[in-house]
Amino acid sequence: MDATEDVALPRMVQLAWGLGEEGSRGPKRGLTLDEIVDAAIALADEEGVAALSMSRVAKRLGFTTMSLYRYVQSKDELLELIADRVVGSPPEIPADLGWREGLELWARAEYDVLMQHRWWLRLPITGAPFGPNNMAWLEAALRCLGSTGLPEPLKVKVALNVSVHVIGRARFTADLQVDSESDSYSAVLSRVLDPARFPALLSAVRGGGFSEDDVEWQDADFRFALTLVLDGVERLVRQYEPSANRAAHGDSDS
């Protein structure tokens, strides 16, 4: 018998994958878990995750708070369920697309989803995800890397680290406040920077490094940063290519 069959499934995992007996306690059911999760997502979209509570969700559905506890044991459990539900399905990535193009499409799609539901970025990350949607996203990323010679552990590391980069960038962008009425960033820095203490920074300012035309503050230069990340992944992928292919790329074993 497979040893994994002895591992007990956490209640949240059972609910997320439709394996639990939802609403098993109390009198006749009048709700479904899907309705509760959808209502919670709608509330978070409208008012932010800070406004989310079992009582608010129950009121939205026209039921008592105790009714919800027959399906979801706690707010924390509800947050885990909506965290997986809201990311939805990953994008369709053509099978003939190269690994880099596919992974870039995947990363941009994840970024777009998170920016559409910015409250998701406020949710605590307490452990590895188990939900079906998160697994579908991971599956899609690993398929992109399937054409590479990377060992399976490295494929997983690449997929997870690209995702962490996307989440971090999305959080930064969501938190960034741009005051259009203030003096330009470059002008302020030019007035306060001491050339003796900040020569490199002042050179960047005077050289247009922080001009509004060059820095996309609203999306935190997401695409530029993603390119840097994928450049690093590409170098890793080349290390696992046959020697002839590495030589064609100008790489060596030394």
C-alpha positions as CSV (number, residue, x, y, z in Angstrom):
1,M,0.0,0.0,0.0
2,D,1.2,3.5,-0.8
3,A,2.5,5.2,2.4
4,T,0.8,8.4,1.4
5,E,-2.6,6.8,2.0
6,D,-1.8,6.8,5.7
7,V,-1.5,10.6,5.7
8,A,-4.6,12.3,7.1
9,L,-6.0,15.1,4.9
10,P,-6.5,18.4,6.7
11,R,-10.1,19.5,6.9
12,M,-9.4,22.6,4.7
13,V,-7.8,20.4,2.0
14,Q,-10.9,18.1,2.0
15,L,-13.2,21.1,1.6
16,A,-11.1,22.7,-1.1
17,W,-11.0,19.5,-3.1
18,G,-14.7,18.7,-2.5
19,L,-13.8,15.7,-0.3
20,G,-15.4,16.8,2.9
21,E,-19.0,16.5,4.1
22,E,-19.9,20.2,4.1
23,G,-22.8,21.3,6.2
24,S,-23.0,18.0,8.1
25,R,-23.8,19.5,11.5
26,G,-27.2,20.9,12.5
27,P,-30.6,20.8,10.8
28,K,-31.4,20.8,7.1
29,R,-28.9,22.5,4.9
30,G,-29.8,25.8,3.3
31,L,-26.4,26.9,1.9
32,T,-23.5,25.5,0.0
33,L,-19.8,26.0,0.6
34,D,-19.5,27.5,-2.9
35,E,-22.1,30.2,-2.0
36,I,-20.2,31.1,1.2
37,V,-16.8,31.3,-0.6
38,D,-18.3,33.4,-3.4
39,A,-20.0,35.8,-1.0
40,A,-16.7,36.2,0.9
41,I,-14.8,37.0,-2.2
42,A,-17.4,39.5,-3.4
43,L,-17.3,41.2,0.0
44,A,-13.5,41.4,0.0
45,D,-13.5,42.8,-3.6
46,E,-15.9,45.5,-2.5
47,E,-14.5,46.5,0.9
48,G,-11.2,44.8,1.4
49,V,-10.2,41.7,3.4
50,A,-10.2,43.7,6.6
51,A,-14.0,44.0,6.3
52,L,-14.3,40.2,6.0
53,S,-16.0,38.4,8.9
54,M,-18.2,35.4,9.4
55,S,-21.1,37.6,10.5
56,R,-20.7,40.0,7.4
57,V,-20.7,37.0,5.0
58,A,-23.7,35.5,6.8
59,K,-25.6,38.7,6.6
60,R,-24.8,39.0,2.9
61,L,-26.3,35.6,2.3
62,G,-29.3,36.2,4.5
63,F,-28.4,33.6,7.1
64,T,-27.2,33.6,10.7
65,T,-23.6,33.4,11.6
66,M,-24.1,30.1,13.2
67,S,-25.3,28.7,9.9
68,L,-21.9,29.3,8.4
69,Y,-20.1,27.4,11.1
70,R,-21.8,24.2,9.8
71,Y,-19.8,24.6,6.6
72,V,-16.6,26.5,7.7
73,Q,-15.2,26.2,11.1
74,S,-13.4,29.5,11.4
75,K,-12.6,32.7,9.6
76,D,-9.0,31.4,9.0
77,E,-10.4,28.3,7.2
78,L,-12.6,30.6,5.1
79,L,-9.5,32.8,4.2
80,E,-7.6,29.7,3.0
81,L,-10.5,28.7,0.8
82,I,-11.0,32.1,-0.8
83,A,-7.2,32.5,-1.2
84,D,-7.3,29.5,-3.5
85,R,-10.6,30.2,-5.2
86,V,-9.9,33.8,-6.2
87,V,-6.7,33.0,-8.2
88,G,-8.9,30.9,-10.6
89,S,-7.4,28.8,-13.4
90,P,-4.0,29.4,-15.0
91,P,-3.8,30.7,-18.5
92,E,-3.8,28.3,-21.5
93,I,-0.2,28.0,-22.6
94,P,0.3,26.6,-26.1
95,A,2.3,23.3,-26.0
96,D,4.6,24.5,-28.8
97,L,5.6,27.7,-26.9
98,G,9.2,27.7,-25.6
99,W,9.8,27.4,-21.9
100,R,10.8,31.0,-21.4
101,E,7.9,32.5,-23.4
102,G,5.5,30.1,-21.6
103,L,6.8,31.0,-18.1
104,E,6.7,34.7,-18.9
105,L,3.0,34.4,-20.0
106,W,2.3,32.4,-16.8
107,A,4.0,35.0,-14.6
108,R,2.2,38.0,-16.2
109,A,-1.1,36.2,-15.9
110,E,-0.5,35.6,-12.2
111,Y,0.4,39.3,-11.7
112,D,-2.7,40.4,-13.5
113,V,-4.9,38.2,-11.3
114,L,-3.4,39.4,-8.1
115,M,-3.7,43.1,-9.1
116,Q,-7.4,42.5,-9.8
117,H,-7.9,41.3,-6.3
118,R,-5.3,43.3,-4.3
119,W,-6.8,42.3,-1.0
120,W,-5.3,38.8,-1.7
121,L,-1.9,40.4,-1.1
122,R,-2.9,41.2,2.5
123,L,-3.6,37.6,3.3
124,P,-1.1,35.9,5.7
125,I,1.1,33.3,4.1
126,T,1.3,30.6,6.7
127,G,2.4,27.6,4.6
128,A,2.5,25.9,1.3
129,P,-0.8,26.0,-0.7
130,F,-2.8,22.9,-1.2
131,G,-5.9,24.1,-3.1
132,P,-6.8,22.9,-6.5
133,N,-6.4,26.2,-8.3
134,N,-2.9,26.8,-6.8
135,M,-2.0,23.3,-7.9
136,A,-3.2,24.0,-11.4
137,W,-1.0,27.1,-11.6
138,L,2.0,25.0,-10.4
139,E,1.2,22.3,-12.9
140,A,1.1,24.9,-15.7
141,A,4.5,26.3,-14.7
142,L,6.1,22.8,-14.5
143,R,4.8,22.0,-17.9
144,C,6.5,25.1,-19.3
145,L,9.7,23.8,-17.8
146,G,9.1,20.3,-19.1
147,S,11.2,20.8,-22.3
148,T,14.3,21.8,-20.3
149,G,16.8,19.3,-18.9
150,L,16.3,20.6,-15.3
151,P,15.9,17.9,-12.6
152,E,12.5,17.8,-11.0
153,P,13.6,19.5,-7.8
154,L,15.0,22.5,-9.8
155,K,11.8,22.8,-11.9
156,V,9.8,23.1,-8.7
157,K,12.3,25.7,-7.2
158,V,12.2,27.8,-10.4
159,A,8.4,27.8,-10.5
160,L,8.1,28.7,-6.8
161,N,10.7,31.4,-7.0
162,V,9.2,33.0,-10.1
163,S,5.8,33.0,-8.3
164,V,7.4,34.5,-5.1
165,H,8.9,37.3,-7.3
166,V,5.5,38.0,-8.9
167,I,3.8,38.1,-5.5
168,G,6.5,40.4,-4.1
169,R,6.2,42.8,-7.1
170,A,2.4,42.8,-6.8
171,R,2.6,43.7,-3.1
172,F,5.1,46.5,-3.8
173,T,2.9,47.9,-6.6
174,A,-0.3,47.7,-4.5
175,D,1.4,49.5,-1.6
176,L,3.0,52.2,-3.8
177,Q,1.4,55.6,-3.5
178,V,2.2,58.1,-6.2
179,D,1.5,61.8,-5.3
180,S,1.0,63.5,-8.6
181,E,0.8,67.0,-6.9
182,S,4.2,66.8,-5.2
183,D,7.5,67.9,-6.9
184,S,9.0,65.2,-9.1
185,Y,11.1,62.6,-7.4
186,S,14.3,63.7,-9.3
187,A,13.8,67.3,-8.3
188,V,13.5,66.5,-4.6
189,L,16.5,64.2,-4.6
190,S,18.6,66.9,-6.4
191,R,17.9,69.3,-3.6
192,V,18.7,67.0,-0.7
193,L,21.6,64.8,-1.9
194,D,25.1,65.7,-0.9
195,P,27.5,65.0,-3.8
196,A,30.2,63.9,-1.4
197,R,28.1,61.3,0.3
198,F,25.8,60.2,-2.6
199,P,27.9,60.6,-5.8
200,A,26.6,57.5,-7.6
201,L,23.0,58.2,-6.7
202,L,23.2,61.9,-7.7
203,S,24.8,60.8,-11.0
204,A,21.8,58.5,-11.7
205,V,19.4,61.4,-10.9
206,R,21.2,63.8,-13.2
207,G,21.5,61.1,-15.9
208,G,17.7,60.7,-16.0
209,G,17.7,57.4,-14.1
210,F,14.5,58.4,-12.2
211,S,12.7,60.4,-14.9
212,E,9.0,59.7,-15.1
213,D,9.4,58.5,-18.7
214,D,11.9,55.8,-17.8
215,V,10.4,54.5,-14.5
216,E,7.0,52.9,-14.6
217,W,6.1,53.6,-11.0
218,Q,2.6,52.2,-11.2
219,D,3.6,48.7,-12.1
220,A,7.0,48.9,-10.4
221,D,8.8,48.0,-13.7
222,F,7.3,44.5,-13.5
223,R,8.2,43.4,-16.9
224,F,11.8,44.7,-16.7
225,A,12.3,42.8,-13.4
226,L,10.7,39.7,-14.7
227,T,13.2,39.7,-17.6
228,L,16.1,39.8,-15.2
229,V,14.6,36.8,-13.3
230,L,14.1,34.8,-16.5
231,D,17.6,35.7,-17.7
232,G,18.9,33.9,-14.5
233,V,16.6,30.9,-15.1
234,E,17.8,30.7,-18.7
235,R,21.4,30.5,-17.5
236,L,20.5,27.7,-15.1
237,V,18.6,25.9,-17.9
238,R,21.7,26.1,-20.2
239,Q,23.8,24.3,-17.5
240,Y,21.6,21.2,-18.0
241,E,21.7,21.3,-21.8
242,P,23.9,18.8,-23.8
243,S,27.5,20.1,-24.3
244,A,26.9,20.8,-27.9
245,N,24.0,23.1,-27.2
246,R,25.9,24.9,-24.4
247,A,28.7,25.6,-26.9
248,A,26.3,27.0,-29.4
249,H,25.1,29.4,-26.7
250,G,28.7,30.4,-25.9
251,D,28.7,28.7,-22.5
252,S,31.5,26.4,-21.2
253,D,31.9,24.0,-18.3
254,S,34.8,26.1,-16.9
